[in-house]
Amino acid sequence: MAYSATGPRVRAVNEMFDYDAELSRYNVRLREAAAVRADDRVLDIGCGSGQTTRQAARSATAGSALGVDLSLPMVDRARRVAEEKGVSNVSFEVTDAQEHPFPPGDFTLGISRFGTMFFSDPVAAFTNIARALRPQARLVQLAWQAHDRQEWVSAIRQALAGPDKQITPAGLGHAAFSLADPAVVAGVLAAAGFTGVEITDLREPVYYGADAARALDALAELRMVDDLIVDLDDNEQARAMERLLVMLDAHDAGDGVWFDSRAWLVTAIRA
Ligand SMILES: C[S@@+](CC[C@H](N)C(=O)[O-])C[C@H]1O[C@@H](n2cnc3c(N)ncnc32)[C@H](O)[C@@H]1O
């Protein structure tokens, strides 16, 4: 397999990465844990294009679900799909969950599928979310474990670096891993007004595309490639991208390109 473009195959992030496909296995775990009841009023934090919000709304037959996200393109898509699918007890807002003035005590359940790791001030953000929840309401969220437990991180970095190079954790202080330390998560949630924090180890594969070429596009959308090859000259970049394609192809299990991953299922009660 050859990488034929003249430079790195990197597209602008279009905020349209298919998280529903990537996270399908985790979605099942979140739904089980959330166990949305008919009368729930659900707040979905960092809802992206709204799959989890729609699912919550469908279960909350006598209630409703609100999805909030910073991304206008994602929320536009969430609104469009909800309308197409005829889910009427769902709504979406483009807003920062860290500081949005939610009506106090309005929600009976908070959920998030990997949408709570990006806050600049986690205690302030979870305090704001706690305020939005009714006392005794549950918060159920998924967050990545540490980067060195993620095959999707190590395999990509190793392929780009080459087989003889030791990959370093440099640059992996990425926000996606900000809730990776259970002690930190428990401390943040306690400081924000939550109690009964439970953190469960989950291990599920994540999906990047139907084949290696599509997986490469997905990695570009997620900006998982460009900063790792930016310092290489054109020849080195081309070789790195070829190694990446070969590695992605080796992870094609016949039903697409999958990587192992680890996440925390974090549940807590609004005190
Ligand atoms: C990894 S994506 C997950 C999206 C969605 N939960 C899903 O599973 O498809 C993280 C999302 O969190 C959103 N996000 C990050 N910080 C946020 C904030 N402070 N308030 C609202 N949304 C935020 C991003 O815009 C992005 O859509």
The ligand as an SDF file (V2000), in Angstrom:
LIG
                    3D

 27 29  0  0  0  0  0  0  0  0999 V2000
  -15.2720   13.8290   22.1500 C   0  0  0  0  0  0  0  0  0  0  0  0
  -16.6000   14.8770   21.6720 S   0  0  0  0  0  0  0  0  0  0  0  0
  -17.9710   13.8680   22.2000 C   0  0  0  0  0  0  0  0  0  0  0  0
  -19.2760   14.3470   21.6140 C   0  0  0  0  0  0  0  0  0  0  0  0
  -20.5040   13.5250   22.0350 C   0  0  0  0  0  0  0  0  0  0  0  0
  -20.6640   13.4700   23.4710 N   0  0  0  0  0  0  0  0  0  0  0  0
  -20.4590   12.1360   21.4580 C   0  0  0  0  0  0  0  0  0  0  0  0
  -20.1550   11.1950   22.1920 O   0  0  0  0  0  0  0  0  0  0  0  0
  -20.6930   11.9890   20.2510 O   0  0  0  0  0  0  0  0  0  0  0  0
  -16.5450   16.1210   22.9330 C   0  0  0  0  0  0  0  0  0  0  0  0
  -17.5860   17.2070   22.7600 C   0  0  0  0  0  0  0  0  0  0  0  0
  -17.5700   18.0570   23.9000 O   0  0  0  0  0  0  0  0  0  0  0  0
  -17.8430   19.3680   23.4780 C   0  0  0  0  0  0  0  0  0  0  0  0
  -17.3810   20.3010   24.5200 N   0  0  0  0  0  0  0  0  0  0  0  0
  -16.1150   20.4930   24.9410 C   0  0  0  0  0  0  0  0  0  0  0  0
  -16.0750   21.4140   25.9130 N   0  0  0  0  0  0  0  0  0  0  0  0
  -17.3550   21.8210   26.1170 C   0  0  0  0  0  0  0  0  0  0  0  0
  -17.9640   22.7710   26.9880 C   0  0  0  0  0  0  0  0  0  0  0  0
  -17.2470   23.4830   27.8580 N   0  0  0  0  0  0  0  0  0  0  0  0
  -19.3070   22.9260   26.9300 N   0  0  0  0  0  0  0  0  0  0  0  0
  -20.0460   22.2300   26.0350 C   0  0  0  0  0  0  0  0  0  0  0  0
  -19.5130   21.3130   25.1930 N   0  0  0  0  0  0  0  0  0  0  0  0
  -18.1960   21.1130   25.2280 C   0  0  0  0  0  0  0  0  0  0  0  0
  -17.1020   19.4640   22.1550 C   0  0  0  0  0  0  0  0  0  0  0  0
  -17.5620   20.5330   21.3490 O   0  0  0  0  0  0  0  0  0  0  0  0
  -17.3660   18.0990   21.5480 C   0  0  0  0  0  0  0  0  0  0  0  0
  -18.5200   18.0860   20.7440 O   0  0  0  0  0  0  0  0  0  0  0  0
  1  2  1  0
  2  3  1  0
  2 10  1  0
  3  4  1  0
  4  5  1  0
  5  6  1  0
  5  7  1  0
  7  8  2  0
  7  9  1  0
 10 11  1  0
 11 12  1  0
 11 26  1  0
 12 13  1  0
 13 14  1  0
 13 24  1  0
 14 15  1  0
 14 23  1  0
 15 16  2  0
 16 17  1  0
 17 18  1  0
 17 23  2  0
 18 19  1  0
 18 20  2  0
 20 21  1  0
 21 22  2  0
 22 23  1  0
 24 25  1  0
 24 26  1  0
 26 27  1  0
M  CHG  2   2   1   9  -1
M  END
$$$$
